[in-house]
Amino acid sequence: MDGDAKDVSTRPYLLRALHEWCSDSGLTPYIVVRVDDSVQVPREYVTDGEIVLNVSDEATSALQISNEFVVFKARFGGKPRDIAVPIGRVSAIYARENGQGMAFPVEEGPALLQQTPDALPQPAGLQSVKDTKAPTKPQGDPPKPSDPHGRRPALKRIK
């Protein structure tokens, strides 16, 4: 077995698979991101060091889940924004409607901080976020809780 093979994280593959499962099932995929200086998100939507992002095809444009980054364009408060999240900062992906998904440990350390979204290739031919189906509320807001006590939906572990 090659030495480099063991260094490849399963996280991006699982994120892509769960995103596809949500989309195929008619569910809305959300990711939870632990924010630090390596994350490019609208800071005004960060709460307690985290942001919850709707990564559905309807809410994003040019979504790419590579082995290093989750990159897309989305509207927040009607303004188009470029989003770039190192894979190691994604702490969960789940379906908004039922809470099913997967949680991940957040990677810390200097290697993660060396990754910068500026070095990412931009999607060819894409200049702006889709104007169709522009959301009326910011996409950075977490889903409205269905719990009467105001708690966020809990992740259900799939085994």
C-alpha positions as CSV (number, residue, x, y, z in Angstrom):
1,M,0.0,0.0,0.0
2,D,1.3,3.5,-0.9
3,G,2.3,5.8,1.9
4,D,0.4,8.7,0.5
5,A,-2.9,6.8,0.4
6,K,-3.2,6.7,4.2
7,D,-2.9,10.5,4.3
8,V,-6.0,11.1,2.2
9,S,-9.0,12.1,4.4
10,T,-12.4,10.4,4.0
11,R,-14.1,13.6,5.0
12,P,-14.4,15.2,1.5
13,Y,-15.7,11.9,0.1
14,L,-18.3,11.6,2.8
15,L,-19.4,15.2,2.4
16,R,-19.9,14.7,-1.3
17,A,-21.8,11.5,-0.7
18,L,-24.1,13.0,1.9
19,H,-24.7,16.1,-0.2
20,E,-25.7,13.9,-3.1
21,W,-27.9,11.7,-0.8
22,C,-29.7,14.9,0.4
23,S,-30.1,16.2,-3.1
24,D,-31.4,12.9,-4.5
25,S,-33.8,12.5,-1.6
26,G,-35.3,16.0,-2.0
27,L,-33.7,17.2,1.3
28,T,-31.7,20.4,2.0
29,P,-28.1,19.8,2.8
30,Y,-26.6,22.1,5.5
31,I,-23.0,22.2,6.7
32,V,-21.8,23.4,10.1
33,V,-18.5,25.2,9.9
34,R,-16.1,26.1,12.8
35,V,-14.9,29.5,11.8
36,D,-11.3,30.7,12.1
37,D,-9.0,32.9,9.9
38,S,-8.8,30.1,7.3
39,V,-12.5,30.3,6.5
40,Q,-14.0,32.8,4.1
41,V,-17.6,33.4,5.1
42,P,-19.7,36.5,6.0
43,R,-18.6,37.1,9.6
44,E,-21.9,38.9,10.5
45,Y,-23.6,35.5,10.3
46,V,-21.1,33.7,12.6
47,T,-22.6,32.8,16.0
48,D,-20.4,31.3,18.8
49,G,-17.6,30.6,16.3
50,E,-19.8,28.6,13.9
51,I,-21.8,29.2,10.8
52,V,-24.5,27.0,9.3
53,L,-24.6,27.1,5.5
54,N,-27.2,25.9,3.1
55,V,-25.3,24.1,0.4
56,S,-28.2,23.0,-1.7
57,D,-28.0,23.4,-5.5
58,E,-30.8,26.0,-5.2
59,A,-28.9,28.1,-2.6
60,T,-25.5,28.0,-4.2
61,S,-23.8,28.6,-7.5
62,A,-20.6,26.8,-8.7
63,L,-20.5,24.5,-5.6
64,Q,-17.2,22.5,-5.5
65,I,-16.5,20.0,-2.8
66,S,-12.8,19.2,-3.4
67,N,-10.4,17.3,-1.2
68,E,-9.2,20.6,0.3
69,F,-12.1,23.1,0.2
70,V,-15.8,23.6,-0.1
71,V,-16.2,26.5,-2.4
72,F,-19.3,28.2,-3.7
73,K,-21.1,31.5,-4.3
74,A,-24.3,32.4,-2.4
75,R,-26.5,35.3,-1.5
76,F,-26.5,36.6,2.1
77,G,-29.0,39.4,2.7
78,G,-29.4,39.7,-1.1
79,K,-25.7,40.3,-1.6
80,P,-23.6,37.8,-3.6
81,R,-20.6,36.4,-1.6
82,D,-17.8,34.0,-2.3
83,I,-17.5,31.2,0.3
84,A,-14.4,29.1,0.9
85,V,-14.2,26.6,3.7
86,P,-11.2,24.3,4.3
87,I,-12.5,20.7,4.5
88,G,-11.0,20.3,8.0
89,R,-13.3,23.2,9.3
90,V,-16.5,21.4,8.4
91,S,-17.8,19.9,11.6
92,A,-21.1,18.4,10.2
93,I,-23.3,17.9,7.2
94,Y,-27.0,17.1,7.7
95,A,-30.4,17.3,6.1
96,R,-32.4,20.3,7.4
97,E,-35.7,18.4,7.3
98,N,-34.8,15.4,9.4
99,G,-31.4,16.1,11.0
100,Q,-29.8,13.0,9.5
101,G,-26.2,13.4,8.7
102,M,-22.7,13.1,10.0
103,A,-20.4,15.0,12.4
104,F,-16.7,15.3,12.1
105,P,-13.9,16.3,14.5
106,V,-12.6,19.8,13.5
107,E,-9.0,19.8,12.4
108,E,-6.7,22.4,14.1
109,G,-3.1,23.3,13.6
110,P,-0.6,25.2,11.5
111,A,-1.1,23.0,8.3
112,L,-4.7,24.1,8.1
113,L,-3.9,27.7,8.6
114,Q,-1.5,27.6,5.6
115,Q,-4.3,26.8,3.3
116,T,-5.8,29.9,1.8
117,P,-8.9,30.3,-0.4
118,D,-7.0,32.8,-2.6
119,A,-5.1,30.0,-4.2
120,L,-8.3,28.2,-5.4
121,P,-9.1,28.1,-9.0
122,Q,-12.2,30.1,-9.9
123,P,-14.9,28.3,-11.9
124,A,-14.5,29.1,-15.6
125,G,-17.1,31.4,-17.1
126,L,-18.8,32.2,-13.9
127,Q,-18.9,35.9,-13.0
128,S,-21.8,36.2,-10.5
129,V,-24.2,34.3,-8.4
130,K,-27.4,33.0,-10.0
131,D,-30.1,35.5,-9.9
132,T,-32.9,32.9,-10.1
133,K,-34.6,31.8,-7.0
134,A,-32.7,34.4,-4.9
135,P,-33.5,33.6,-1.2
136,T,-35.5,36.1,0.8
137,K,-33.5,35.5,4.0
138,P,-29.8,35.1,4.4
139,Q,-28.5,31.7,3.7
140,G,-26.1,31.8,6.7
141,D,-29.0,31.7,9.2
142,P,-29.5,28.3,10.8
143,P,-32.8,26.6,10.1
144,K,-35.8,27.6,12.3
145,P,-35.9,25.2,15.3
146,S,-38.9,22.9,15.4
147,D,-38.3,22.3,19.1
148,P,-40.6,24.5,21.3
149,H,-37.7,25.2,23.6
150,G,-35.8,26.9,20.7
151,R,-33.0,24.4,20.4
152,R,-31.4,23.6,17.0
153,P,-32.2,20.2,15.5
154,A,-29.9,17.5,16.7
155,L,-27.8,15.4,14.4
156,K,-28.9,11.8,14.1
157,R,-26.0,9.4,13.6
158,I,-26.4,7.0,10.6
159,K,-24.7,3.6,11.1
